[in-house]
Amino acid sequence: MVEVESRTALVAALLFAAAAGIAAAPALAAEAAYPQRPIRLLVPFAPGGATDIVARVLAPKLGERIGQSVVVDNRVGAAGNIAVDLVAGASADGYTLLVGNVSTNAINPLLFAGKMKANALKDLAGITLLASIPNVILGGPKMPANTLQEALAFVRERPGQLNYQAPLGSYSHLDMLALLAAARANMVHLPSRGAGDTATALLRNEIQMANSNVASNIGSIRAGQIKAYAVTSARRVPELPDVPTLAEAGFPGIGSDNWNGLFAPRATPKTIIDTLFRVTTAVMQDKDTLEFFARRLIPVETSRTPAEFEAFVQGQSKRWAQIIRDNQVRID
């Protein structure tokens, strides 16, 4: 009786394993043949910005290498959270990806905790860093100061009387909060819609300082229309060799670049993540790609592995969490 039961159990186990193998076979075959149809690349911001430019350069080159069309899809709104929610809720098959940035993938999960359907830190898998774009602390044409220390001293003498601009809750907003706190200075924050809005406000003296990307302001800086006090990058920007870093200006540990990265739904198979990593990093390090971005002052920076990029994003989140706590930042 025991022998019969054992044989029955063995047959059942074999049948179960066979059924599981049959069920898994199509999925494994599809994974091995990836991609078999067009890939959608979601961008959380409007066309024309740095994140959109990175995506639109990446898409056709990625398509050429991977053998399928890659379509850019701008899904704007809710500080980038709409695109994050769409990608996090998509099938984890490598056909819906996100070109995110420091705000959408490291800051928003903290600022909008409990207000989003998805959490980018938990629900998205990092594939690779794509670019890291430096910002610059700017002064308006009527600011008498010529250095960052002079500018902050000028602000300290006029607490709450001067304005600065940055998108609400963005990395540039949080960096300015950290800088002003370190300098014991007080300014009024005016939210902006983007770099173009900020440049206009500076020239009109509606604001006196700002934290905005180098690429969007290099022309006005070179023309002497606005002042460049310090760059947020770890090293000086070659196009602004006389402008110090924030560390050189006396504020080490403050300042962030606007990095962009490629993300997929968290459950995406490792083989697909690895394929996307290999092809994407090859595209971004291609000579023509590097030259294109260099002309637009967008430094290309890729990860060595997807795991390295994941660790980078998690580390960024911890840093921003501290800044948010220190400055008691809330988004209602």
Residue frames relative to the residue before (quaternion, step in Angstrom):
aa qw qx qy qz dx dy dz
M 1.0000 0.0000 0.0000 0.0000 0.00 0.00 0.00
V 0.6503 0.5158 -0.2996 0.4704 3.56 0.96 -0.93
E 0.6469 0.5259 -0.3165 0.4524 3.56 1.03 -0.91
V 0.6435 0.5236 -0.3220 0.4561 3.59 0.97 -0.85
E 0.6573 0.5132 -0.3010 0.4626 3.55 0.97 -0.94
S 0.6387 0.5300 -0.3230 0.4548 3.58 1.03 -0.82
R 0.6603 0.5013 -0.3091 0.4659 3.54 1.00 -0.92
T 0.6314 0.5376 -0.3255 0.4543 3.56 1.02 -0.83
A 0.6571 0.5107 -0.2997 0.4666 3.57 0.97 -0.90
L 0.6461 0.5249 -0.3149 0.4560 3.54 1.03 -0.86
V 0.6512 0.5098 -0.3123 0.4674 3.58 0.95 -0.91
A 0.6485 0.5213 -0.3156 0.4562 3.58 0.96 -0.87
A 0.6516 0.5190 -0.3110 0.4576 3.56 0.98 -0.87
L 0.6579 0.5102 -0.3035 0.4634 3.56 0.99 -0.88
L 0.6491 0.5113 -0.3141 0.4675 3.56 1.00 -0.84
F 0.6386 0.5283 -0.3166 0.4614 3.58 1.01 -0.82
A 0.6639 0.5022 -0.2985 0.4668 3.56 0.95 -0.93
A 0.6450 0.5192 -0.3215 0.4594 3.56 1.00 -0.83
A 0.6555 0.5133 -0.3073 0.4608 3.56 0.97 -0.90
A 0.6453 0.5162 -0.3146 0.4670 3.56 1.00 -0.85
G 0.6486 0.5236 -0.3121 0.4558 3.55 1.02 -0.82
I 0.6440 0.5133 -0.3155 0.4714 3.55 1.02 -0.83
A 0.6637 0.5054 -0.3038 0.4601 3.58 0.97 -0.85
A 0.7022 0.4753 -0.2691 0.4567 3.57 0.99 -0.83
A 0.5472 0.6701 -0.3878 0.3180 3.56 1.13 -0.67
P 0.6774 0.4741 -0.3297 0.4558 3.66 0.76 -0.86
A 0.6482 0.5212 -0.3258 0.4495 3.59 0.96 -0.85
L 0.6672 0.4934 -0.3013 0.4696 3.58 0.96 -0.87
A 0.6407 0.5231 -0.3250 0.4585 3.56 1.03 -0.79
A 0.6526 0.5114 -0.3060 0.4679 3.56 0.98 -0.89
E 0.6413 0.5286 -0.3131 0.4597 3.54 1.02 -0.86
A 0.6743 0.5005 -0.2946 0.4561 3.56 0.97 -0.91
A 0.7247 0.4314 -0.2346 0.4834 3.59 1.10 -0.72
Y 0.3607 0.7650 -0.4712 0.2503 3.60 1.26 0.04
P 0.6344 -0.2901 -0.7161 -0.0247 1.50 -1.81 1.80
Q 0.2986 -0.7663 0.5489 0.1494 3.55 -1.19 0.61
R 0.7738 0.1656 -0.1189 0.5998 3.59 1.28 -0.04
P 0.7154 -0.4555 0.2942 0.4405 3.64 -1.21 0.22
I 0.3271 -0.7230 0.5839 0.1710 3.54 -1.22 0.68
R 0.2581 -0.7615 0.5778 0.1402 3.56 -1.01 0.88
L 0.1605 -0.7907 0.5896 0.0385 3.54 -0.79 1.13
L 0.1708 -0.8194 0.5413 0.0795 3.59 -0.24 1.26
V 0.1428 -0.7571 0.6348 0.0579 3.54 -1.09 0.90
P 0.3804 -0.7775 0.4530 0.2136 3.64 -0.65 1.03
F 0.7367 0.3957 -0.2042 0.5088 3.59 1.28 -0.19
A 0.6682 -0.5202 0.3617 0.3900 3.54 -1.31 0.31
P 0.6304 -0.5282 0.3986 0.4058 3.60 -1.20 0.41
G 0.7203 0.4655 -0.3288 0.3954 3.55 -1.17 0.65
G 0.6415 0.5185 -0.3322 0.4575 3.58 1.16 -0.46
A 0.7356 -0.4389 0.2848 0.4304 3.55 -1.31 0.19
T 0.6613 0.5091 -0.3144 0.4523 3.60 0.90 -0.89
D 0.6538 0.5068 -0.3037 0.4726 3.56 1.01 -0.83
I 0.6336 0.5287 -0.3314 0.4573 3.60 0.97 -0.81
V 0.6429 0.5189 -0.3215 0.4627 3.58 0.92 -0.90
A 0.6757 0.5017 -0.2960 0.4518 3.59 0.88 -0.94
R 0.7086 0.4792 -0.2709 0.4414 3.59 0.89 -0.91
V 0.6234 0.4832 -0.3453 0.5087 3.57 1.18 -0.37
L 0.6615 0.5259 -0.2983 0.4437 3.56 1.00 -0.87
A 0.6455 0.6043 -0.3339 0.3265 3.58 0.82 -1.05
P 0.7430 0.3998 -0.2795 0.4582 3.67 0.56 -0.96
K 0.6485 0.5146 -0.3231 0.4585 3.58 1.03 -0.73
L 0.6234 0.5180 -0.3289 0.4846 3.56 1.08 -0.74
G 0.6421 0.5373 -0.3164 0.4459 3.57 0.99 -0.84
E 0.6383 0.5342 -0.3219 0.4511 3.57 1.00 -0.85
R 0.7214 0.4563 -0.2497 0.4572 3.56 0.89 -0.93
I 0.7544 0.4096 -0.2147 0.4658 3.55 1.01 -0.79
G 0.4943 -0.7192 0.3829 0.3029 3.57 1.32 -0.14
Q 0.7118 0.3387 -0.2633 0.5561 3.59 1.22 0.42
S 0.5849 -0.5654 0.4376 0.3831 3.58 -1.20 0.43
V 0.1290 -0.7490 0.6442 0.0861 3.54 -1.14 0.72
V 0.1339 -0.8337 0.5356 0.0076 3.56 -0.43 1.29
V 0.3294 -0.7352 0.5619 0.1878 3.57 -0.87 1.01
D 0.0547 -0.7952 0.6032 -0.0302 3.56 -0.87 1.05
N 0.1942 -0.7946 0.5681 0.0898 3.60 -0.33 1.27
R 0.0002 0.7822 -0.6214 0.0446 3.57 -0.65 1.16
V 0.0699 -0.8551 0.5132 -0.0240 3.52 0.15 1.37
G 0.5888 0.6100 -0.4332 0.3059 3.55 -1.20 0.57
A 0.8380 0.1964 -0.1607 0.4831 3.52 -1.33 0.51
A 0.6455 -0.5596 0.3098 0.4174 3.58 0.95 0.97
G 0.7266 -0.4155 0.2335 0.4948 3.57 1.14 0.61
N 0.5250 0.6849 -0.3925 0.3182 3.57 1.24 -0.26
I 0.5577 0.6019 -0.4040 0.4044 3.62 1.13 -0.48
A 0.6790 0.4819 -0.2884 0.4728 3.59 0.87 -0.94
V 0.6243 0.5404 -0.3347 0.4540 3.57 1.01 -0.82
D 0.6623 0.5097 -0.3050 0.4567 3.59 0.90 -0.93
L 0.6562 0.5268 -0.3126 0.4405 3.58 0.96 -0.86
V 0.6895 0.4633 -0.2849 0.4783 3.58 0.91 -0.89
A 0.6503 0.5222 -0.3231 0.4472 3.58 0.93 -0.85
G 0.7305 0.4231 -0.2347 0.4820 3.60 1.08 -0.68
A 0.5274 0.6447 -0.4077 0.3742 3.59 1.27 -0.07
S 0.6426 -0.4929 0.4048 0.4245 3.56 -1.28 0.26
A 0.4056 -0.7279 0.5069 0.2205 3.55 -0.96 0.93
D 0.3757 0.7512 -0.4528 0.2993 3.55 0.70 1.14
G 0.6012 -0.6109 0.3445 0.3831 3.58 1.26 0.22
Y 0.6093 0.5827 -0.3503 0.4081 3.60 1.23 0.09
T 0.7256 0.2723 -0.2174 0.5933 3.59 1.30 -0.01
L 0.0307 0.8197 -0.5633 0.0990 3.56 -0.44 1.28
L 0.2925 -0.7477 0.5731 0.1641 3.56 -1.28 0.37
V 0.1845 -0.6936 0.6782 0.1580 3.52 -1.14 0.76
G 0.0093 -0.8321 0.5519 -0.0535 3.55 -0.13 1.32
N 0.2601 -0.7554 0.5712 0.1883 3.54 -1.28 -0.09
V 0.7860 -0.3408 0.2264 0.4636 3.54 -1.33 -0.07
S 0.6739 0.4986 -0.3061 0.4512 3.59 0.98 -0.80
T 0.7241 0.4582 -0.2664 0.4413 3.60 0.73 -1.04
N 0.8138 0.3295 -0.1354 0.4592 3.57 0.96 -0.83
A 0.7652 0.3100 -0.2093 0.5240 3.61 1.17 -0.21
I 0.7481 0.3889 -0.2112 0.4944 3.60 1.06 -0.72
N 0.6668 0.5408 -0.3145 0.4048 3.60 0.80 -0.99
P 0.6301 0.5308 -0.3684 0.4307 3.65 0.90 -0.71
L 0.6666 0.4777 -0.2951 0.4903 3.58 1.20 -0.49
L 0.7174 0.4599 -0.2579 0.4553 3.56 0.82 -1.00
F 0.7789 0.3146 -0.1525 0.5206 3.58 1.05 -0.79
A 0.2229 0.8002 -0.5270 0.1795 3.59 1.15 0.49
G 0.8097 0.2163 -0.1918 0.5106 3.55 -0.79 1.06
K 0.6879 0.4558 -0.2772 0.4922 3.58 1.28 -0.21
M 0.6832 0.4538 -0.2683 0.5053 3.59 1.30 -0.17
K 0.5421 -0.5847 0.4809 0.3646 3.56 -1.21 0.46
A 0.7987 0.2109 -0.0785 0.5581 3.54 0.97 -0.94
N 0.2651 -0.7063 0.6269 0.1947 3.52 -1.34 0.33
A 0.4144 -0.7565 0.4456 0.2397 3.57 -0.38 1.24
L 0.6383 0.5421 -0.3342 0.4325 3.59 1.04 -0.71
K 0.7508 0.3823 -0.2049 0.4981 3.58 1.04 -0.77
D 0.7830 0.4060 -0.1714 0.4390 3.56 0.95 -0.91
L 0.7189 0.3657 -0.2485 0.5364 3.59 1.26 -0.09
A 0.2884 -0.7408 0.5841 0.1640 3.57 -1.11 0.76
G 0.3863 -0.7278 0.5217 0.2213 3.55 -0.87 0.96
I 0.2438 -0.7684 0.5763 0.1342 3.56 -1.02 0.84
T 0.7487 -0.2921 0.1915 0.5634 3.59 0.79 -1.00
L 0.5157 -0.5576 0.5483 0.3500 3.49 -1.35 0.40
L 0.2456 -0.7890 0.5490 0.1257 3.60 -1.06 0.73
A 0.7876 -0.1248 0.1321 0.5888 3.57 0.88 -0.95
S 0.1443 -0.7683 0.6173 0.0883 3.54 -1.25 0.44
I 0.1128 -0.8538 0.5081 -0.0142 3.54 -0.16 1.38
P 0.3474 -0.7714 0.4914 0.2067 3.62 -0.56 1.09
N 0.3071 -0.7075 0.6072 0.1907 3.51 -1.29 0.56
V 0.2139 -0.7535 0.6047 0.1440 3.54 -1.33 0.17
I 0.3893 -0.6784 0.5728 0.2451 3.56 -1.08 0.81
L 0.1320 -0.8381 0.5293 0.0066 3.54 -0.54 1.23
G 0.1849 -0.7458 0.6269 0.1291 3.51 -1.31 0.49
G 0.4999 -0.6642 0.4687 0.2987 3.56 -1.06 0.72
P 0.6862 -0.5173 0.3232 0.3962 3.58 -1.23 0.37
K 0.7044 0.4476 -0.2731 0.4784 3.61 1.13 -0.49
M 0.4684 0.6383 -0.4702 0.3899 3.59 1.24 0.13
P 0.3642 -0.7625 0.4867 0.2216 3.63 -0.63 1.04
A 0.5937 0.6050 -0.3594 0.3904 3.58 1.17 -0.49
N 0.2416 -0.7775 0.5675 0.1228 3.55 -1.14 0.75
T 0.7327 0.2866 -0.2111 0.5801 3.60 1.30 -0.08
L 0.6441 -0.5244 0.3744 0.4123 3.57 -1.22 0.34
Q 0.6457 0.5191 -0.3311 0.4516 3.59 0.91 -0.82
E 0.6497 0.5029 -0.3128 0.4765 3.58 0.99 -0.80
A 0.6450 0.5299 -0.3193 0.4486 3.57 0.98 -0.86
L 0.6913 0.4697 -0.2843 0.4698 3.58 0.90 -0.90
A 0.5995 0.5321 -0.3605 0.4770 3.60 1.11 -0.57
F 0.6242 0.5373 -0.3192 0.4689 3.58 1.04 -0.82
V 0.6583 0.5019 -0.2973 0.4758 3.58 1.01 -0.86
R 0.6401 0.5439 -0.3292 0.4314 3.60 0.93 -0.89
E 0.6660 0.5071 -0.2973 0.4594 3.58 1.07 -0.70
R 0.7530 0.2840 -0.1565 0.5726 3.59 1.32 -0.29
P 0.0309 -0.8535 0.5198 0.0204 3.62 0.68 1.03
G 0.8566 0.1111 -0.1114 0.4915 3.55 -0.86 1.04
Q 0.5939 0.5970 -0.3596 0.4019 3.60 1.25 0.13
L 0.7310 0.3838 -0.2107 0.5234 3.58 1.23 -0.45
N 0.3395 -0.7651 0.5262 0.1501 3.55 -1.19 0.62
Y 0.0601 -0.7430 0.6606 0.0894 3.51 -1.32 0.45
Q 0.2530 -0.7899 0.5465 0.1160 3.54 -1.20 0.46
A 0.2019 0.7219 -0.6464 0.1425 3.52 -1.21 0.77
P 0.5894 -0.5603 0.4199 0.4028 3.63 -1.10 0.51
L 0.5648 -0.6409 0.4077 0.3227 3.59 -0.90 0.97
G 0.8513 0.1366 -0.1249 0.4910 3.56 -0.83 1.04
S 0.4970 0.6726 -0.4205 0.3517 3.58 1.27 0.02
Y 0.6748 -0.4669 0.3678 0.4374 3.56 -1.29 0.18
S 0.6507 0.5123 -0.3293 0.4536 3.62 1.01 -0.73
H 0.6111 0.5314 -0.3360 0.4808 3.59 1.13 -0.65
L 0.6972 0.4724 -0.2768 0.4627 3.58 0.83 -0.99
D 0.6231 0.5319 -0.3402 0.4615 3.59 1.05 -0.69
M 0.6505 0.5021 -0.3199 0.4717 3.60 1.00 -0.77
L 0.6171 0.5333 -0.3449 0.4645 3.58 1.03 -0.72
A 0.6634 0.5000 -0.2989 0.4696 3.57 0.95 -0.89
L 0.6539 0.5163 -0.3089 0.4587 3.58 0.97 -0.86
L 0.6827 0.4806 -0.2896 0.4680 3.59 0.86 -0.94
A 0.6301 0.5225 -0.3374 0.4648 3.59 1.04 -0.72
A 0.6623 0.5033 -0.3047 0.4639 3.59 0.94 -0.87
A 0.7197 0.4275 -0.2387 0.4922 3.57 1.08 -0.73
R 0.3516 -0.7502 0.4739 0.2982 3.58 1.35 -0.12
A 0.4543 0.6594 -0.4489 0.3966 3.52 1.02 0.96
N 0.2230 -0.7855 0.5703 0.0902 3.56 -1.17 0.63
M 0.0625 0.7818 -0.6160 0.0742 3.56 -0.74 1.14
V 0.4789 -0.6379 0.5182 0.3085 3.57 -1.28 0.35
H 0.2954 -0.7600 0.5540 0.1683 3.57 -0.83 1.00
L 0.0833 -0.7601 0.6436 0.0333 3.54 -0.94 0.99
P 0.3895 -0.7338 0.4974 0.2500 3.63 -0.53 1.08
S 0.1909 -0.7738 0.5933 0.1129 3.57 -1.11 0.70
R 0.4797 -0.6560 0.5042 0.2919 3.53 -1.32 0.31
G 0.7809 -0.2208 0.1472 0.5655 3.58 1.24 -0.19
A 0.7662 -0.3989 0.2553 0.4343 3.53 -1.36 0.05
G 0.6442 0.5302 -0.3302 0.4415 3.60 0.98 -0.78
D 0.6294 0.5348 -0.3100 0.4709 3.56 1.03 -0.83
T 0.6650 0.5138 -0.2914 0.4569 3.56 0.97 -0.90
A 0.6518 0.5199 -0.3209 0.4494 3.60 0.90 -0.89
T 0.6543 0.5103 -0.3092 0.4646 3.59 0.98 -0.85
A 0.6584 0.5147 -0.3062 0.4558 3.58 0.96 -0.89
L 0.6242 0.5310 -0.3343 0.4654 3.60 1.06 -0.71
L 0.6885 0.4927 -0.2820 0.4514 3.56 0.83 -1.02
R 0.6999 0.4458 -0.2626 0.4924 3.59 1.11 -0.64
N 0.4081 -0.7281 0.4439 0.3261 3.58 1.34 -0.09
E 0.3285 0.7201 -0.5295 0.3052 3.57 1.13 0.67
I 0.7432 0.1278 -0.1045 0.6483 3.54 1.28 -0.48
Q 0.3706 -0.7489 0.5100 0.2044 3.55 -1.18 0.54
M 0.7851 0.1068 -0.0748 0.6055 3.58 1.21 -0.42
A 0.0126 -0.7914 0.6112 0.0051 3.55 -1.28 0.37
N 0.2402 -0.7103 0.6369 0.1794 3.52 -1.37 0.28
S 0.1949 0.7964 -0.5326 0.2099 3.56 -0.22 1.28
N 0.6298 -0.5821 0.3491 0.3776 3.59 -1.17 0.44
V 0.6125 -0.5918 0.3972 0.3419 3.53 -1.14 0.77
A 0.6497 0.5664 -0.3282 0.3866 3.57 0.86 -1.01
S 0.7129 0.4648 -0.2607 0.4558 3.60 0.94 -0.86
N 0.7731 0.3766 -0.1727 0.4803 3.60 1.17 -0.47
I 0.4183 0.7477 -0.4504 0.2513 3.58 1.25 -0.15
G 0.6426 0.5374 -0.3302 0.4351 3.62 0.98 -0.79
S 0.6855 0.4781 -0.2774 0.4739 3.58 0.90 -0.95
I 0.6214 0.5311 -0.3376 0.4667 3.58 1.10 -0.69
R 0.6875 0.4849 -0.2828 0.4606 3.57 0.83 -0.99
A 0.6781 0.4866 -0.2857 0.4710 3.58 1.10 -0.70
G 0.4787 -0.6928 0.4202 0.3380 3.58 1.30 -0.12
Q 0.4275 0.7163 -0.4555 0.3110 3.58 1.23 0.31
I 0.7775 0.0841 -0.0562 0.6206 3.58 1.15 -0.63
K 0.4433 -0.7079 0.4951 0.2391 3.57 -1.21 0.50
A 0.2408 -0.7426 0.6091 0.1398 3.55 -1.12 0.76
Y 0.1993 -0.8274 0.5193 0.0773 3.57 -0.50 1.21
A 0.7832 -0.1630 0.1444 0.5823 3.60 0.95 -0.83
V 0.3305 -0.7198 0.5703 0.2179 3.57 -1.16 0.60
T 0.5074 -0.6875 0.4448 0.2684 3.55 -1.15 0.69
S 0.5490 0.6438 -0.3875 0.3659 3.60 1.23 -0.31
A 0.6331 -0.5465 0.3957 0.3794 3.56 -1.28 0.37
R 0.7691 0.2050 -0.1181 0.5937 3.57 1.19 -0.62
R 0.6318 -0.5289 0.3976 0.4036 3.55 -1.22 0.40
V 0.4625 -0.6631 0.5179 0.2796 3.53 -1.17 0.66
P 0.5114 -0.6822 0.4185 0.3128 3.63 -0.67 1.03
E 0.6702 0.5069 -0.3039 0.4489 3.61 1.04 -0.71
L 0.7489 0.2421 -0.1597 0.5958 3.59 1.30 -0.30
P 0.0334 -0.8756 0.4810 0.0275 3.60 0.71 1.05
D 0.6975 0.4724 -0.2781 0.4615 3.60 1.15 -0.52
V 0.5949 0.5566 -0.3656 0.4501 3.58 1.29 -0.07
P 0.3631 -0.7618 0.4899 0.2186 3.64 -0.59 1.08
T 0.5292 -0.5567 0.5136 0.3823 3.52 -1.34 0.15
L 0.6531 -0.4932 0.3781 0.4328 3.58 -1.22 0.24
A 0.6212 0.5352 -0.3429 0.4584 3.59 1.04 -0.72
E 0.6715 0.4857 -0.2977 0.4738 3.58 0.93 -0.87
A 0.6755 0.4884 -0.2860 0.4727 3.58 1.15 -0.62
G 0.6688 -0.5390 0.2866 0.4243 3.58 1.28 0.11
F 0.6986 0.4334 -0.2688 0.5018 3.57 1.26 0.22
P 0.0178 -0.8258 0.5633 -0.0213 3.59 0.46 1.17
G 0.7761 0.3516 -0.2547 0.4574 3.56 -1.12 0.65
I 0.6669 0.4283 -0.2968 0.5327 3.59 1.30 -0.03
G 0.6777 0.4855 -0.3579 0.4206 3.55 -1.05 0.72
S 0.0041 -0.8076 0.5867 -0.0591 3.53 -0.90 0.97
D 0.3826 -0.6775 0.5737 0.2558 3.51 -1.24 0.53
N 0.4574 -0.6437 0.5324 0.3049 3.54 -1.25 0.45
W 0.0484 -0.8270 0.5600 0.0105 3.57 0.07 1.25
N 0.2149 -0.7428 0.6218 0.1242 3.51 -1.27 0.63
G 0.0027 -0.8094 0.5870 -0.0162 3.57 -1.09 0.69
L 0.4365 -0.6767 0.5330 0.2598 3.53 -1.32 0.36
F 0.0527 -0.8166 0.5734 -0.0387 3.57 -0.86 1.06
A 0.1391 -0.7582 0.6322 0.0774 3.55 -1.30 0.54
P 0.6553 -0.4661 0.3792 0.4579 3.62 -1.20 0.21
R 0.6457 -0.5965 0.3256 0.3480 3.58 -0.98 0.91
A 0.7395 0.4403 -0.2407 0.4487 3.62 0.90 -0.88
T 0.3474 0.7474 -0.5017 0.2627 3.62 1.22 0.17
P 0.5160 -0.6694 0.4283 0.3196 3.64 -0.78 0.96
K 0.6061 -0.5961 0.3985 0.3442 3.54 -1.09 0.77
T 0.6230 0.5504 -0.3577 0.4254 3.60 0.98 -0.74
I 0.6633 0.4845 -0.3036 0.4828 3.59 1.04 -0.75
I 0.6139 0.5337 -0.3397 0.4721 3.59 1.01 -0.80
D 0.6771 0.4985 -0.2931 0.4551 3.58 0.88 -0.94
T 0.6284 0.5267 -0.3327 0.4658 3.60 1.04 -0.77
L 0.6755 0.4888 -0.2847 0.4731 3.56 0.90 -0.96
F 0.6269 0.5322 -0.3364 0.4590 3.58 1.01 -0.76
R 0.6835 0.5074 -0.2925 0.4356 3.56 0.79 -1.03
V 0.7161 0.4481 -0.2602 0.4676 3.57 0.83 -1.00
T 0.6632 0.5209 -0.3101 0.4390 3.60 0.94 -0.88
T 0.6736 0.4788 -0.3117 0.4689 3.59 0.85 -0.86
A 0.6154 0.5355 -0.3506 0.4601 3.60 1.07 -0.65
V 0.6437 0.5182 -0.3135 0.4678 3.59 0.99 -0.85
M 0.7061 0.4801 -0.2745 0.4422 3.58 0.82 -1.01
Q 0.7185 0.4131 -0.2494 0.5009 3.60 1.12 -0.57
D 0.3936 0.7055 -0.4851 0.3346 3.58 1.28 0.16
K 0.6045 -0.6067 0.3760 0.3538 3.59 -0.99 0.86
D 0.6705 0.4995 -0.3048 0.4561 3.60 0.87 -0.91
T 0.6402 0.5229 -0.3208 0.4623 3.58 1.02 -0.80
L 0.6588 0.5159 -0.3046 0.4550 3.56 0.89 -0.93
E 0.6692 0.4984 -0.2975 0.4639 3.57 0.95 -0.88
F 0.6260 0.5409 -0.3352 0.4508 3.59 1.00 -0.81
F 0.7160 0.4435 -0.2612 0.4716 3.57 0.78 -0.99
A 0.6032 0.5617 -0.3583 0.4384 3.60 1.05 -0.67
R 0.6469 0.5173 -0.3201 0.4598 3.60 1.02 -0.77
R 0.7324 0.3904 -0.2182 0.5133 3.58 1.18 -0.54
L 0.4662 -0.7150 0.4090 0.3228 3.57 1.32 0.35
I 0.4765 0.6111 -0.4703 0.4222 3.56 1.01 0.90
P 0.2189 -0.8107 0.5275 0.1290 3.63 -0.14 1.21
V 0.3476 -0.7250 0.5600 0.1999 3.57 -0.83 1.02
E 0.0908 0.7721 -0.6244 0.0749 3.55 -1.00 0.87
T 0.0478 -0.8141 0.5787 -0.0060 3.57 -0.60 1.13
S 0.5245 -0.6366 0.4750 0.3066 3.56 -1.28 0.49
R 0.5241 -0.6225 0.4723 0.3387 3.56 -1.24 0.38
T 0.7803 -0.0126 0.0167 0.6250 3.56 1.18 -0.60
P 0.6206 -0.5162 0.4091 0.4256 3.62 -1.19 0.28
A 0.6240 0.5468 -0.3409 0.4420 3.59 1.03 -0.75
E 0.6310 0.5245 -0.3349 0.4634 3.58 1.02 -0.74
F 0.6555 0.5039 -0.3108 0.4688 3.57 0.98 -0.83
E 0.6144 0.5426 -0.3412 0.4600 3.59 1.01 -0.78
A 0.6666 0.4966 -0.2957 0.4708 3.58 0.91 -0.93
F 0.6197 0.5484 -0.3329 0.4522 3.57 1.05 -0.78
V 0.6784 0.4887 -0.2955 0.4623 3.60 0.84 -0.96
Q 0.6515 0.5085 -0.3171 0.4651 3.59 0.96 -0.83
G 0.6441 0.5162 -0.3124 0.4702 3.57 1.03 -0.80
Q 0.6276 0.5307 -0.3250 0.4678 3.57 1.04 -0.80
S 0.6426 0.5366 -0.3213 0.4427 3.56 0.96 -0.85
K 0.6490 0.5138 -0.3184 0.4620 3.58 0.95 -0.84
R 0.6411 0.5237 -0.3216 0.4596 3.57 1.00 -0.83
W 0.6972 0.4649 -0.2828 0.4667 3.58 0.85 -0.93
A 0.5835 0.5747 -0.3737 0.4353 3.58 1.08 -0.63
Q 0.6531 0.5098 -0.3083 0.4675 3.57 1.00 -0.83
I 0.6557 0.5065 -0.3091 0.4670 3.59 0.95 -0.87
I 0.6466 0.5176 -0.3138 0.4642 3.58 0.99 -0.85
R 0.6590 0.4953 -0.3075 0.4753 3.60 0.97 -0.85
D 0.6731 0.5210 -0.3054 0.4268 3.57 0.84 -0.98
N 0.7733 0.3406 -0.1716 0.5065 3.57 1.04 -0.79
Q 0.3767 -0.7676 0.4525 0.2533 3.57 1.36 0.17
V 0.2063 0.7972 -0.5322 0.1968 3.57 0.92 0.98
R 0.0212 0.7883 -0.6135 0.0417 3.56 -0.94 0.96
I 0.1782 -0.7441 0.6321 0.1225 3.55 -1.16 0.69
D 0.1791 -0.8163 0.5433 0.0798 3.58 -0.42 1.19
